[in-house]
Amino acid sequence: MTSAAKKTPGKAASAQRATRKKSSTAKKTATTKTTTTKKAGTTKASARKASPRAATSSTTATPRRDHDLVLYGATGFTGQLVAAYLAKNAPGNVRIALAGRSEGKLRTIRAQIGGHAAKWPLVTANSADPASLARMAAGTTALISTVGPYAKYGLPVVEACATAGTNYCDLTGEVLFMRDSIDRFDTVARANKARIVHSCGFDSIPSDLGVLALAAAARHDDPAARLLGTRFIVTGAKGGVSGGTIASGLNELDRAKGDDLAASLLADPYALSPDRPGEPSPGDTGDPRGVVHDDVTGTWLAPFIMGPINSRVVRRSNALTDFSYGRQFRYAEYVSCGKGLPGRLAATGMAVGMAVGEAALALPQVRTLAGRVLPEPGAGPGDETRAKGYFTIELHTRTTTGAPYRARVAAQGDPGYAATSLMLGTTGLTLAGDGLPRRYGVLTPAVGVGEVLITNLRVAGMIIEARKV
């Protein structure tokens, strides 16, 4: 509030005194607005000079927003990795804050990271304290949440951001959580012009943006072209698994075991659709279970373990954009296991192993044993494993005009951690900036952030490319 606003004349003031004060107020307000406009313009220009659009501060943020970007969950395993990524890659003029339950732990993490992070403010917030979440959300343009399992801790954070008109992103791979988020907060987020963007890590950036890149390439060549059957194939990957990821998956299985509606949602390929009855019929009938031979790549394929998550996000993107990929668009995800008999045997072994593992985890005895031997939440792969990791993915499709297209998505670093930190951090920076699609609600990376995110991820080092073959 300006000093002029504080000096509003009282009822007892004379008409002459009131007139002088109003004149003074108008002048001070005009001066304040001019100064603010100049500062905003300077910030915007300097940000563009220092970094691509992903790193620019929002020029539409209201004065009450003290931060451009808040990282909530900064003391967790993945949160620390994202914080370190931001400290190294975000330009200094982006106002970043670290948030979590314990100020002491936040101070420790900030000191360990050093660099730009040494000056970042700290925000204390707790998912069990709605008032603290509301203050945190109202004070920032965009928020990254790494606090999971999201089904347990995420919905209050989504509510706070949707209510405050704050852009939000996370790395959830929990379909039931995303469905709950859509049902409860999509209308609120749209009313307040908030973008709630789930699955901004290895779940499901490569899938969602890979298909977006295919569709954009096809439309560039022929505006009438739409996609038909599309396959996503992991051709190479190396990395570790964290306790947090495991905990999220087991939490989904537990909920489905005791809830028939939840179980049916998990089995529905269109579980995240904004209009389930409006989806194409017949559409995709289920997730891949068996082994298939891919004629385009000449390899044997097994189902990709993350396909049941990623595919639902991709289908939601299609529906949210009025079926811009096409009503005949069909989609599935696989892992390439090689050519010939060795490839077929490897694919068969992987498919059988996945099926047996899923069935075994439904048994109480196996679940108890798994809880003892699998990594606990807060644990994850070490520095060397993360650095040596990578992933390479190919997507191929054919359009309604008969033209074949292929896309490639790849990144260096452990897919679930080093690469995910890049993807989630870049998404957060992009949501804190300008040039975003004018879409609001509970969205997907392709719809809520779109092609500007593809551009920024390329600048950050990812490969996302598509072309006609």
N, C-alpha and C positions, 0 to 999 in steps of 0.2 A: 504494500500500500504506500502511495506517495505521501509526502508531508502535506500536500495540498488537500488530500482526501481527509486527513485527520483534522483539519481546521475548518470543517463545515460550520458556517455561522449558526448560532442558536436563535431561538424564537425572539429573544429580547433585543437582538441587534437592530440598529436603525436601518432604514432602507438604504441610506448612503453607504454605511459600513458594509452591509451585505453585498451591495453592488461592487465595492472595491474588492472584497474577498473573492467574489465570483470571478471577477476579471483576473485576479492573481491566480486563482485556481486553474482557470482556463489556460493561462500562459504556462504555468508549471506543468500541467498535464500535457500540453503540446510539446514542451521541451522534453519531458520524460518519454513521450511516444517517439519523438525524433531520435533521441539517444538510443532507445531500445531497438528501433528499426536498424540503426547503423550498426549496432553491436551484432544483431542477428545476421545481418548481411555479411559482416566480417567473418563470423563463425562459419557460415555456410561456405564462403569462398575459400577460407583457409583449409577447411576440411576436404573440399574437393581437390585442392592442390596437394594435400598430404597423402590422400588415399582414394581408392575407388569409392563408388557410391555406398558400398556396404558400411563404410566407416564414417559417413557424414552424420552430423547431428540433425535431429528433426527441426525443421524451421516452423513447424506448426505446433510445437509443444507450448503449453500455457506457462506463464511465469512461475506458477506454483510447483512445477515439476523440477525438482532439484537435480535429477539425474536423467541422462539419456538412456542408460541401460543398467539394470540391476541383475546381478547373478544370485539367485536364491538357491541355497544348498551348496555354498562355496566350500564348506568344510568336508563334504563327502568325497569319495574317491573320484568320481567323474567330475564333480564340481571343481575340485582342485585342478584337474587337467584343463578344464575350460577356462578357469581363472588364469592359469599360466599361459594358455594360448592367447587370451585377450591382452594380457600384459605385454606380450611380445609383439602382437600384430595390430592392436587397435591404436590409432593415432592419439597423441596426447590430449587433443582438444575434445575427445569424446568423454563425457562425464560418466564414469562407471563407478558403481558401488557394489560391495560384497554384502550378502545378506545370509542370515542363518539364526539359529536359536541361541547360540553362545557367543557373546562378544569376545570373550577370552580366546576361544578357538579361532574366531575370525581374525583377531589380531595376530595370532601365531601364523596362520596361513598367509596373511598379507606380508608378514616379515619374511617368511620363507620364499615367497615368490619374488619380492623385491622389484626393482625397476620402476616402471610406471605405477605398479600396484601399491607402492609404498605410500602414495598420497591418496589412494582411493578411500572414500568414507565407508563406514560400516553401518549396516542397518540390522537391528535385531527384530526378528519376526519368527512366528511359530504357527504351524498349520492348525494347532489347537486353539489359537487366539485370533479370532476373526478381526478384531480391532487392529491388531498389529499388521495383519495382511492388508487390510484396507489402507492403512497409512503407507505401507510400502508400495502398493500398487498406485496410489494416487500421486506418489512422488517421483514417478519415472515415466518416460515415454514408452519404453519396452522392458520386458522382463524375461529372463531365461530361468526356467526351473529344472533343477536336477534332483529334486526331492522325490524319491520313490520308495516302495511301489506307489504308483500314482493313484491306484484305486483306494489306497489307505490315506494318502496325504495330499492328493492333487486337486480334488474338486474345490476345496475352500480357496485355493490359490487362483484357480480359473474363475471362480465367482468374483473374487476381489478385482481381478483384471477386467473382466467383462463389465462390471459395474463402474469401474473408474475410467473406462475407455482407453485402457492400456494394452498395447500389443504384447502378445505372450507366445513363447515357444518352449517346447520340451523335447525329450527324446523317448517318450513312451512307446512301448510296443504292446500296450494292453488294449485290446479291442473293446472290452466291456467298459473300461474307463472312458474311452473315447465316445462310446455310445451314450453313456451317462452324461458326459460333458455336452454333447450335442443336444440331448433332450432337455437338459436343465438350463443351459446358458446360451444357446445359439441366438434366441430372440433378444436376450439382454445385451449380448455383445453387438448385435446388429443395431440395436437402438442407440447404443453409446459409441458406435464406430470403433469398436475394438476388434482386432484380428487375433483370434485364438488359434494357433497353428501347432498341431500335435505332430509327433513323429519326425523330428528334424535331425536325426542322427542316421546311423546305418539302417535303422528302421526310420523312415522309408524314403530318404532323400534320393538314393540312386534309382529306386524304382519310379517314384513319382516324377522326378525331373527327367529321368531317362525317357519316359513315355512322352512327357511334355516336349522334349527336344525332338523326338520322332514326329509328333504331330505338327510342330512348328515347321520342321523341314519340309514335310509333305504339303502343308498349306502354302509355304513360300513358292513351291514349284507349281502348285495347282490349288487355288483357293477352295475348289469344290471337293478336294480329296479328303477322305476320312479313313480311319484305320480299321483293319479287319483283325484276324487272329494275330496276337502279339505275344512273343515269348521273351522272357527275361532269363538269361543264363549266366550263372556265376562260373567264369572260366578259370579263376584262380583266386585264392584267398589264404591269408595266414594271420593268425592272431589268437588271443586268449579269451577266456570267459570270466566275467565277474560275478561275485555273489549277488549283487544287486539285480543283474539281469535274470539270474536263476530265481531269485525270490519273486520277481514280478511274474515270471511264467508259472511258478507253482501257485501263486496267489490266484491267477486266472483259473487254473485247473480246480482249485479248491472251491471257488465260487460256482463253477459250472457243475461240480459234482452234487451240490445241494440245491441247485436252482435250475429247473427245467427250461425256463425262459432264457437264462444265461447260456445254457448248453445249446439251445437252438440258435441263439445269436452267433455263437462261436462257429457253428457249422454253416451259417448262411454266408455265401460269397458276397452278398450285398448288405451285410450287417450294418455298414456305416452310411447307407444310402439316405439322402434327404427325402426320398419319396419311393419307398420300397415297391408299392404297387405300380409305379410308373416305370420301373426298370424293364429292359427288354425281356420278352418271354418268347421262346426259351433263351436264357442267357447262359452265363457260366453256371454249371450245375454243382460244382464242388471243387475242393482243392485236389491237385494231383496226388495220387497215391502210389501208382505203379511206375514202372520204367518205360521210357519212350525213346525212340530213335529220332534225332533231329536231322532232317534232310538238308537243311541249310548249312549247318556246321559240320555235318557228318559224324556227330558224336552221340553217345548214349547218355541219357539224362535221368537223374533221380530228382524227386521233389526237394525243393529248397525249404529248409526248416523254418525260415522266416516268411515264406510265401503266404501263409494264412493271415499274416498281419499286413504285409506290403500290398497285396492284391486288393484288399478292401479299401485301403487308402487311395489307390489308383482309381478304382471304380467310383469312389466318392468324388474324386476330381472330375471325372467324366460327367457325372450327373450334375454336379454343382455348376458346370459351365454349359448346361443345356445340351449335353452329349456332344461336345465339340470334337471328341475323338470318333464319334459315330455311334449309332444305335446298334451296329453290327460288331462293335469292338468287343473282342474277347481276349482274356489275359490270363497268363499262368507263369509261375516262376520255377526254375529248375537249377540244378548243379550239373555241370558237365563232368563226366567221369571217364572220358576218353573214347577212342575208336576201337572197332573190332570186338573180338571176344573178351579181351581184358577189360575194355570199357563197359561192356554189358554186364560182366560179372561184378565189377566194382559198383555199378549203378544199382544192381539187384541187392547187393550186400548193404548199401546205404539205405535203400528204401525199406528193406526188411528191418534193419536196425532201428530206424526211426519209428516204425510201427510197433515193434516190440517195446521200445523204450517208453513210448506214449502209453501203451497198455499197462506196463509195469508200474508206472508212476501213479496209477489209479489204486494200487494196492497199498494198504496202510503200512505193511512191513517194509516195502521198498521205499516208501516216502520217508519213513523213519531213518532208514539206512542212508538215504540220499542226503538227509539233513545233517548227518554226521560227517560225511566224506566230501560233500560239495563245498565250494567256497562260500563263506558267509557274506552278507551285505557289508559293504565297506572295503572289501578286498577285491583285487583285480590283478591283471598281468603286470609284471615289472617293467622297468625302463627299457631293458634290452629287447624284450618280447614286443613291446609297443613300437619300438623304433624299426624292428625288422619286419613288421607286419605290412600287409598291402591287400588290395582287392582289385580285381579286374572283372568287368561285367559287359556282356554283349546283349543287345536287344535287337530283335528283327521282327519285321512286320511286312504286310502287303496292303496297299491301299485299295479303296473301292474302284480306282481306275486301273488296277493291276500292277502298279509300280512297286518294286521292292525297296525297302529302306532298312538301314541298319544304324544302330547307335552304340557308342562305347562310353562307359562310365568307369573311371578308375581313380585311385588315390594311393599314395604311399602312407604307411603307418597302420597299426592295428585297426581293423575295421570298426570295432566296437568302442575304441577309446581314443587313440591318436587321431584317426580320421574322423571319428564322431565329434571330437572336440573342435576340429576345424569346421565341420558342417554346422554344428549347433552354435558355435561362436559367431560364425559368419552370418547365420540366419538372424541371431540376435542383433548384430550390428546393422544388418539390412533393415530389420523392423524398426530400429531406432532412427532410420534415415528417411529420405524422401524417395520419390519415384515409384512408390508401391501401387499395386492395383487397387482400384477403388471398390474393394470387396470387404465386407465385414461379417462377423459371425464366427462360428467354429468351422475352421477351414482346413485345407491341406497345404503343404509347401507349394505345390504347383498353382493353387488358386489364390492363396493368401499372400504369397511373395512372388511367385512366378518367374518370368524370364530374367528379371533383375537379379534374382538369386543365382540363376545359372551363370550370369556374367560375373558376379562377385565371387562365386566358388571357383570359376576358372582363374580369376586373378589370384585367388588364394592358393592355387596349385592343383586343383582337381581337373580331371579330364572329363568333359561332358560334350560329346559331339555326335551329330547325326547327319546322314547323307543318303542320297539315292544310290543304289548299287546296280 
